[in-house]
Amino acid sequence: MEEKEVRDTLASNLKRLRSRLSLTQEELAEKAGISVVFLSAVERANKWPYLDTLVRLAKALNAEVYELLTPEKTLSPDTSAVLDKYTEEVAIILAKSVESFEKTASKALKNLSKHYRV
C-alpha cells in the first residue's frame, strides 16, 4: 500500500468511527488531546500523526490502532441495502420503546404523586 492510500484509509476510518460515536471533530480532538485544526487535516489526509497521537485517537474512538489503518471492506449493494433497512427498523422500534416507557413512567409518577399528597 502506498503512503497516500494509508493516509486516505486513516482519514476515512477516523471519520467513520467518529461518526459512529456521534462525536464532533472538536469532541474527538479534546478526547485525544490534539487540536481540531490538526484532526481536520488528518481527516482530509493532509497531515500524518505521530504514533502516540494514533494511539490516543484509537483510544478516544474505542478502537485499536490497526483499525485506523486497515481499509474498510466494501459491502455489496445488496448487503448495504439490507443493513440500511435494518437500521431504519431498529430506530423505529427504539423510538416506540422510548415513547411507551415515557407514557408508563408518567402514569406511575402521577399515581405516586396522588398517593403521597399531604
Helices and strands as residue ranges (DSSP letters): H 3-20, H 25-32, H 36-43, H 51-60, H 65-69, H 77-115
